[in-house]
């Protein structure tokens, strides 16, 4: 698809990190952006009429529907990029005892159930679009290399991201007759706000794990891949690792 000023890209978690880089890329490509994030994150994201901020919890059906409705007021919702998520760590049996079931449930609820909630409501909105270059829309989900290489303390996170990876082909097949594509990006270690607080030694250790290029991934590289997914109509139903050939060790 070739996006225009009348097209909207809705980005969850769009106020920072991978989502913020995607928003900048969308604007540079000439489309409009609707940023969906938590209330404390959304303040100040609106710069002009091409960027709209909507506060919503991805787990909440009514709030996400309101965000999608707001996006439709701006233009045709052509692309949705799901970047909202958490990475709360915790061993199944750690020094503090068993991993609380509620802690596990919350990570899966935000990362997996939240992503599915956005996917289904956005897909329904895309049905009203006239096909553009053969597509009514594209939905991009964000998994992680943890879906395949979950480390110690990542049980909840790995399960949630593995669910997104497994959802990809099924969702793409479900929506194929609607001319809606579904793709997933599985990033490795990226330069996000979560990584920014790491000590230099920890950062250096992580960089050394990446075969080539031996560094953290850049949010702009995630955004670049989103642009390539938009442009290539044959990309559908697949998970693409964005990790420099990284395979994570147990810890």
N, C-alpha and C positions, 0 to 999 in steps of 0.2 A: 504494500500500500504506500501511496505517496500522500502524506498528510498535508492538509491545508489549514488556513486560519479558521475555518469553520469546524474543524475537528478538535475533539477534546481527548486528552489522555488523563485518566484518573489514576493517581498514585497514592497508595496507602503507605503510611510511614514516610511520607514525602517531605517532611520538614527537616530531615537530617540524613547523613550517610548515603547509602545507595539510592534511596528514594529522592533525596535532594539533587544528587547528580543527574538522575533520570529527568527530573523536572527541567533542569538547565538545558539538557540535550533536546528535550521536546520543544522548548521555547526557541532554541536555535534553529530547529527544523521548520519552524513556522506555525506549529500548532498551539493550542491553548492547554493549560494544565489546571486540574483540580487536585489540590493536596488534601488528603484525608489523614488526620492524625489526632492525637489526644489534645484536649483543650490547652494544656500547659505548653504544648509544642507548637500549636498552630498560630499563636500570637505573632504578628509581624510578618507572616509569609506572603501576604498580598502586596504586590508592588504596583500593579496596574491591572487593567481589565482582562489581561491575558492569564492572570494567575489568581485563582480563587482558593481560599482555605475553608475547609469544613471540619469541625470537630466531631469525631465519631470514634467509638470503640468497635473494632471490626467484628466483635462477637455479638453485637447488638443489631438485630434485624431491622428495627425501626430506624436507628441512627444511620446504618449503611444505606438503607433505602432512601433516606432523606438526602444523603450525600450524592447518590446516583441521580436522584431527581434534580438536585442543584446543578449537577454536571450537564444534564440534558437541557437545562435552561441556557447554558452557555454555548452548546453546540452538539454535534453528533458524537456520542461516546464511542470512539473507534478502538481505543486501546486502554486496557487496565493493567497496571503493574502493581503486584502485591509485594510490598517491602516491609510491612508492619510485622513485628515479631519480637520475641524475647529469647534469651539464652541462659535462663536461670540454671546454675549448676547444682549438682547434688548426687552423691553416691547412693546406690540402692540401700546399702548398709554402710554408714559412715561413722565418724567419731561421735556424732550426736544421736546415733541410732538409725532407725529405719527412715527412708525418704518418705515424707508425709504424702499420702495419697492426693491431698488437695494441691500440693506443690506440683506433682506430676500432672494432675488434671489441668491446672491453670496453664502450663506451658503448651500442652496439646490443644487446649481450648483456644488460646490466642493464635498459635502458629498454624494449626491445621484446620480447626473448625472455623476460625476467623477467616482464613484464606478461602475456604469453601463458601462461606457466607457471601463474601464479596464476589466470588466467581459466579455464583448462581444469580445473584441480583443484577450484576453487570451484564451477564449473558442475556437476561430477559430484556434489558434496555436496548441491547444491540439488535434485537429482532426488528426494531423499527427502522434500522439503518438501510438505506439502499446499498447494494453491494458496490464496493470500491475496489477496482482491480481484482474482482472475484471474491473479496472478503467483506463480511459485515463487521467483523471485528477480530481483535486478538487479545487474549488474556495471558499475561505472563505471571507465573508464580515463582517464588524464591524458595528453593530448598537449601541445601548445604552439603559440603563433602561429608559432614557428619551423618548424613543419610546412609552412607556406605562405610565410613571409617569412624564411627562414634567412639569417642575417647572415654576414659574413666571419668565418671561424674557427669556424663552427657546422656544418661538414659532417657530422660524426658525430651531433651532437645533432639536427639537422634531419632527417637520414635516419631516426633512431630514432623521432622523434615523428611523422614522415610515415607511417612504417609503422603506428603505432598508429591514426592517422586512417584509413588505408586498411583496417585490420583491422575497424573498427567495424561497417560494414554487413554484411560477410561473416559475422562472428561473430553478429550479431543474427539474420541469416537462418538460420544453422546451428542456433541455439538456440531459434528461435521456436516450433517444435513441442513444445519442452520447457517452454514458458511462462516462459522466462528472457529478460529484456530486457538489452540492452547499449547503453550510452551513453558518450560521450567528452566531456570538458571540455578545451578548449584555452585555457589562461590566457595573458594577456599578461604585463606586468611586474608582479610581485606582491611584497608585503612579506614575504619569506621570510628565513630566516637567511642564505641566500646573498647577498641584497641588503643585509642589515644592515651588512655590512662595507665597502660602497662609500663613497667620499668624498662629502661633501655636494654637490659640484659635479656629480659623475656622477649622483647621485640626481636632482638638479634637472633635468639634461638629459633623463633618462629620463621624468620626469613631464611635461615639456613636449611630449614626442612623443604623449602620449595626448590625443585631441581633447576628450573629456568623459566622465567627470570627469577633469580634468588632474592625476592623482595615480597613485601605485602602487595596484594592487588590494590588497584586504585578504583575508587567509586566511578570515575569517568570511564573506566574499562567495562564495568558493569553496564553503565548507560550506553556505551558504544554497542555492546552486544544487543541490548534492547532495540536499538535502532536497526541493527542488522536483522533481527527477528521480524520487525515491522516490514522491512523492505523485501524479504525473501518469502514468497507465497508457499514454497514447498516445505518450509519448516513448520512442522505440526506434530504434536504428540510425543515430543522428545525432551529429555533432560540433558542439558549441556553443562558439563563441569567447566568452571572458570577458575582454574587453580594452578596453572603452571606445572602440571603433572604431579601435583602434591598427593601423597598418600599418607594420612595421618597415623602416627604411632599410637600405642595404647595410652600414653600420657604425655 
